Amino acid sequence: MLKFREPPAQEPLSGRRFARFHRWPAIVAFLLVAGAGFDTQAQSGVLTATQPTAAIASANALATNAGFEVLNKGGNAVDAAVAVATTLSVVQPEASGMGGGFLALIHDAATGKDTFIDAREMAPAAVNSADYANADGSPNRDHSVNGPLAAGIPGYPAGLAYMVEKYGKLPLSVSVAPAIRIAENGFHPTESLVRSIQQVGDVLRRYPASKAKFFPGGKAPQTTDLFRDKAQARTLKAFAAKGAKGFYAGPVAEEMVAAVKAAGGTWTMADLAAYEARERTPIELNYAGYKVITAPPVSSGGVAIAEMLNILAGIDLKDMGEVQRMHYVIEAMRRAFRDHNEYLGDPDFVKMPLDMLLSPYYADGLRQSILPDRATKSSWLPAAHAKEPGMHTMHFSIIDQHGNMVSMTCTVNTTLGSKFVAGKSGILLNDEMDDFALVAGKPNAFGLIGGSANAPVAHKRMLSSMSPSLVIGKDRLLVIGSPGGSTIITQVLEGILGFVDGKSASEITAQKRYHHQYLPDRVDLERNAFSADVIDGLRAMGYEINDQRSWGNMNVVTWDTTTGVKAAASDPRNPAGLGKVETIH
Ligand code: GLY
């Protein structure tokens, strides 16, 4: 058994120590590749292997398989991520795609380095808040979630091209090949895609290219139909051949800009040419002997997760009863959410008090304000703004045969994004402009009342809740993330707490979920998940309870470096997801 040095509980690990700490798992993986038999065990939506070499969990089996196809061609976790992400663009457009954006954490096994890719969309130069307000000053929700005014300049293609150039091993043409093949040959749409097209069909029908894509032959597709996307296949080919230039310049860009302008949007060729993915330093902290690596701004999620874990670090949750434990976790959520919308925005535009928010001493003060036996009212805390969740996003997690890891959360925002396909490009555009605080003092479609830190400005990125994260212990690792708007943050927190408690990948994805986000001052509980005793216990402490919430599409992978077991688990709430572990040939 390999021995690792346990990091001290609150002392940050230096880059050098961390690299040493991390080289070992790569050696373990190598021995396994050279080593041995393969033994899989199917559970509900989960496969584990006693001697696997790579693990991928995504929300769609075709996307997961695309990742393995590319690993088998000699790619690493980054190449596999490109294959998964581009395939999701084809098979799961309701949640993410080339017309959207993503945030990703990458762990390089050879150097132990962790880095963060910000491929968040940005506002076009001509962004104008007045476009998102009615004459009486009320928010114009149609403009912020439907059609081309709703769409930020996509970051997805630039982010993928950047990642692969800097950290991948294979040319884009290899990693994008599975997505092109699936788009050309066709696939059976999932129930989620069929349902999504039905849900927003009226808006899709407004735009000719959306109608052509999502109602082939004039009919909404069924799960038994073969669904093709030849227009997107052509755009993916241009991307595969020319990288970011194949999307942000030339015929694809010209087609998108012309379609956006013809339908009332403001995009220009200069906006597309100006888009760049950003590489940023992740947030790191220690919690219960584990190193947690998570998303920095423009995500609000990583700061909130760090703040919540810092608060909880001073509380012994392990042997507490369920109600008491939930009470402390909910109070940590309340305090972190009070801060997160107040201060955070695009780091290229906004100065943020990150030192304060991430400080254990700041968390000490917040912890002391928690009453042991009753809920704090949000109104007792200094006033701040509230945020409600977005609807549709996607997360996938990868550990390759060398121990490289990618944790990537992708989005087009609400179901099928802006519902606007940009002409013959076949690209469905996001409605991410709605994640800005578009109309000062007015809530957006999900209840966001904007702070100035997240006001729309030319070429600024809108705040995101996406929180791709890694958790690294002396002999166990977790790659985790989730869709779910602001509940992404609390789902990832609960997943990290479950992992620290020793839960497996499948147990983490199956955990019952609860959420508090400061305002509304209410605890959301997963429908039919909690006992009457728990609900009554929380009510007795003064909590308002909504026990009718449903959510979940988490995808995690874990690695036990002592036993060599990698496990991949897709959320049991999502029938299309299938985590997989595989040998690499
Ligand atoms: N559009 C969802 C998010 O980025 O938080």
Boltz pocket constraint, residues with backbone or C-beta under 6 A from the ligand:
constraints:
  - pocket:
      binder: B
      contacts: [[A, 390], [A, 392], [A, 393], [A, 411], [A, 412], [A, 413], [A, 414], [A, 432], [A, 435], [A, 463], [A, 464], [A, 465], [A, 466], [A, 485], [A, 486]]
      max_distance: 6.0
